[in-house]
Amino acid sequence: MNDASSILRLLDKFAVLLESSVGLKFVLLAAAFALGLGCLVAFLRKRRRLLRYAQQSRRIVQELLHNAIDQRSTLDLEFTSEDMQGRVLSATCSAVEDDRVLVDVGLEYSLQTWIDEPVEVSFKIDYKTVSTHYRFGSQVIGMRTTPRTVVMDLALPLHIHPMQKRHYVRISPLPSHLLGMGLWPLDPAQPLPQDSTTLGSAALSYRPGKLTQCSLLNLSAGGMRVEVPQVLLNQLPSNLTLQSHLLCLLLLRSPDRENPMPFWLASTVVSLMEDKENTASVIIGIKFRAWALSETGNSNIFWFPAGKSEEVAPLASWVLRHQLEQNKRQRE
């Protein structure tokens, strides 16, 4: 009881001190202001990154659709609502505007009631030695009839995805586009690191022309496969098994080729197998579960979850652009 009374008296004295001390109030207000300012700066940085990703994705979408226009590719439109499910139209893309895609559906029977209906669109682009199929989801936002055709306006999609058996397209990045890689073991019981300066040296590293302790075999928006020599595998946890957690850093060449894109990827091991061509190596299959994209000179790591789609959105844009570059090289 005496202890409780002493604590109460101490709290009363602290309250009096707080009320009477202008300097202490100023310190508390300054601390609150600094905290609020820090939160605002972090929010604005995240928003700036997301806007940059959206701009990059928009450029890729417009480039693919302009390719479809140039090749007069056929667009297969399938309505997906319960009332319209199963109805399919064939169309061609006639124009790409800031917020919409104009498609020519010919003189097929059409109704104004189709406005606001969701659609799935698929099309093909031919390159020199390969053809790639793409798809995207959209919504009918306008229709108009001309003497020669019916023009349907579709909302410009945020993303266009390659169609293949795998859930995500996989590429083997050109050596000039991979600027570095690092792997660290992660303790699943601990929170993800918030500052890169606390990590120390990577357990395994790849630096072009300097150090090759691991190799990137292929990469997608959802994961990657890494080759590690058996003799170096002990650099990772000795109990490395399926569902082990790893932290990956990928330094990728940015589309503008000025600053690298440092991707931090919190990952889970989903496969372990010996390399059939080189039994002295192990191939580790990795699935991404959270990601961050750092800024040059900034050690803070702001994490985003992979989300329901289990993909890293800005990495999906990078992979798709890289695939387009590879296809163009094959076409030239």
Sequence and secondary structure as in RCSB ss.txt:
>XXXX:A:sequence
MNDASSILRLLDKFAVLLESSVGLKFVLLAAAFALGLGCLVAFLRKRRRLLRYAQQSRRIVQELLHNAIDQRSTL
DLEFTSEDMQGRVLSATCSAVEDDRVLVDVGLEYSLQTWIDEPVEVSFKIDYKTVSTHYRFGSQVIGMRTTPRTV
VMDLALPLHIHPMQKRHYVRISPLPSHLLGMGLWPLDPAQPLPQDSTTLGSAALSYRPGKLTQCSLLNLSAGGMR
VEVPQVLLNQLPSNLTLQSHLLCLLLLRSPDRENPMPFWLASTVVSLMEDKENTASVIIGIKFRAWALSETGNSN
IFWFPAGKSEEVAPLASWVLRHQLEQNKRQRE
>XXXX:A:secstr
 HHHHHHHHHHHHHHHHHHH HHHHHHHHHHHHHHHHHHHHHHHHHHHHHHHHHHHHHHHHHHHHHHHHHTT EE
EEEE STTTTT EEEEEEEEE SSEEEEE TT    GGGTT EEEEEEEEE SS EEEEEEEEEEEEEEE SS E
EEEEE  S  EE SSSSS  B   GGGEEEEEEEE  TTS   SBGGGS S SEEEETTTEES EEEEE SSEEE
EEEEGGGGGGS TT  TT EEEEEEEEE TTSSSEEEEEEEEEEEEEEE SS TTEEEEEEEEEEEEE  TT  B
   EE TTTTS HHHHHHHHHHHHHHHHHHH 
